[in-house]
Every structure is written in C-alpha cells, then in structure tokens.
Amino acid sequence: MNIFTKVPGLAQPTSKLGSVLQRAFYGSSGKVTLFEQRNFAGRRLDLSSDCQKLSDKNFPERCNSVQVESGAWIGYEHENFRGRHYLWDMSDRGEYNCYDKWCGQVDHISSVRAVKQDTSPPRVQLFERAGFSGKKTELHDDIPNLMSRYSLNRATSIRILGGAWVVYQEPNYRGSHYVLEKRDYNNYSDWGAQGSTVGSIRRVRFS
C-alpha cells in the first residue's frame, strides 16, 4: 500500500506511519515567524514550510526580527533561495529582536527555507585543499576560534558527516556565514563562499 498521496509538488502522508517516514526522510521543518519591525512588532508572517517568494505571502521584503518556534531556517536576500543568506535556529531560545543578531547588514529578506535535519551524531571534516586533500581536521562540537584551537583559518573542502553546521568567516560566530547540510563540499564555492577563510564553526540547533 502506498502511504503517500501525491499532490502537485508535495508528497503528503495519509497515515501515522507515513508521517513518521516523511519526517525521517525529509526532516521536520518546524515553525518560524518573521516580523516587519524590530522587537517582534509590525506585520508578521508565520511559516512552517519553504517560501520561495515572501511577496507571494503579501509580506514586505523587509524583516527586522524573527522568532523560531522549532527547527532551523535560512533567510535569503533574494527570491528562490539566492544571494546572501542568514541562519535562524534555536540558539538563544530562537529569538532575534533585530537583524544585527543574525549578522545581517540590511533588513532585506525575500525567501526562506528550512534547514534539513539529520539525526546522526554531529561530525564534520575540514580539509586544507580542494577535493578533500591536504591537512584534515575533524570536529564534533562548536569551535569559536579555529585559529587559536587548531591553528586553522582556511578550509577549501568540507565533509558534513553528521548534523548540520554553520561556518563563519570570522571568529566568535561573526561575519558572513554559510549553512552546510549533510553532504560533501568539494570546494568553498560549493557552499557559496568566495574564499576559503574560516574563523569559527558551530552546530545548527534544531531544538
């Protein structure tokens, strides 16, 4: 028996077992709320799934605060998940009262998607050169300063073997950052960076 009923663009479970299997395969997305103004004021938009165009939801492409109820999310500067992006997860209770809190430079957000969850123990490998060659550094927990801890400030390829991770260009989780889900990244361009500089890395918090 097929436990999924097909509808355009989405497979939905028709049984409790189907729901469990769907969460296991796709990861549960959770819920996030975007606010037009700082400190969770002004117009709001609740999301529980990916949104390629916030404009389709009659929400201005202007977001100054965010509350994450569950899961982890990425806000993109442009539609269709393109351009500079920012992570919103359950760190600090999932509350971001201004865009400074997510290292944003402007309040412009045009699309949002959920980070894919992975239940494997957190594990990431950073490689000095492309193609997973050169010096390898394996991590299992947050590192606020890779240079002071491992004498490392560059990674040209990365393997995510468990969980999801966010790489920051600057120490102490500051500056441009990139969310890496479970897969191989052969070169820094694969995760959207323009260079191999890394200053800090931490696990994405889903709860």
HELIX and SHEET records of a PDB file:
HELIX    1   1 LYS A   16  TYR A   26  1                                  11    
HELIX    2   2 ARG A   38  PHE A   40  5                                   3    
HELIX    3   3 LEU A   54  LYS A   57  5                                   4    
HELIX    4   4 SER A   91  GLY A   94  5                                   4    
HELIX    5   5 TYR A   99  TRP A  102  5                                   4    
HELIX    6   6 LEU A  146  TYR A  150  1                                   5    
HELIX    7   7 TYR A  188  TRP A  191  5                                   4    
SHEET    1   A 2 PHE A   4  VAL A   7  0                                        
SHEET    2   A 2 LEU A  10  PRO A  13 -1                                        
SHEET    1   B 4 ALA A  41  LEU A  47  0                                        
SHEET    2   B 4 LYS A  31  GLN A  37 -1                                        
SHEET    3   B 4 SER A  65  SER A  70 -1                                        
SHEET    4   B 4 GLU A  95  TYR A  96 -1                                        
SHEET    1   C 3 ARG A  82  TRP A  88  0                                        
SHEET    2   C 3 TRP A  73  HIS A  78 -1                                        
SHEET    3   C 3 SER A 111  ALA A 114 -1                                        
SHEET    1   D 4 SER A 133  LEU A 139  0                                        
SHEET    2   D 4 ARG A 123  ARG A 129 -1                                        
SHEET    3   D 4 SER A 157  GLY A 162 -1                                        
SHEET    4   D 4 ASP A 184  TYR A 185 -1                                        
SHEET    1   E 3 ARG A 174  LEU A 180  0                                        
SHEET    2   E 3 TRP A 165  GLU A 170 -1                                        
SHEET    3   E 3 SER A 200  ARG A 203 -1                                        
END                                                                             
